Amino acid sequence: MVYVAGTGRSGSTLLGNTIGSLPGALSVGEVKLGFRRGLVEDGFCGCRRLVRECPVWTSALTETFGAIPTRAEAARLDDRLAAAVRTRTTPWWLAARTSTEVAELSDLLGRLLTALARAADVEVIVDSSKLPAYGALLARSDRLDVRTVHLVRDPRAVAWSWQRHSASQQVSGFEEDMERFSPVKSSLMWLESSSSVAALARRDHRGRIVVRYEDFVADPRETLHRIAEFAGLDRPGAVDRIVGGTPGASELSLADSHAVAGNPNRVRSGPIMVRSDDEWASRMPTSERRMVSAITAARRWVHGY
């Protein structure tokens, strides 16, 4: 499987759905949040059906749990996952500690993700839950071969995006308000994510590859070739079926996803133009830009920002 790690508002939904459009792959969105967003709150799948009515998810959930979890059962599972992978648990994961709870959750997720692959008849599942500790939890499962794609984006662009009320390129009928954070909080989240993903990946012999969002939108063909080779999806002509145009003016042909949670534009499929989103450079207040730059200075240089 491919795990897209990073911080929110970095383009993980677009990247995850692009990887999931490769032959033999499927994007399932943010599985970490899927139990609450999809089952407790009756949310939509990327296929535009309710998660409880999606044939892929209902098949996988039934195989894993014996039946589709009730709202109360899904809420309890969401609480268990949240407790196991919250940010403050990172030192625990770095120490390579374990527990009965972690063993149970990693086995459950392994069974669910392999069941999703069988239900969709694919080889590789793409989970874009992003959280570093959740990626470490997945890596504990003997059922999964986790390949981590560390997605990063300029923290000033991330901070600006966190102040938006709505997502870009939303599909009519699937709009929803986006959660908002202050520039200070989003900067600290970016800093913690950059450090934690790198530190936890060093414990995994399979390692990770780092993908800058800006490089992806500038030349998606080159970026996708790197990811496909890393994930074992590099088949002749596979990338060219998805990416058209030239660097700087590329068009993606996205397959239907089964993304259970994430950015509202996860329901987009078909042709989509990708372009640089540098609105922050002209519209972000200078004081906020300087604040974000100062907070993230310790890690920005690592990623070339």
Disulfide bonds with the S-S distance in Angstrom:
none
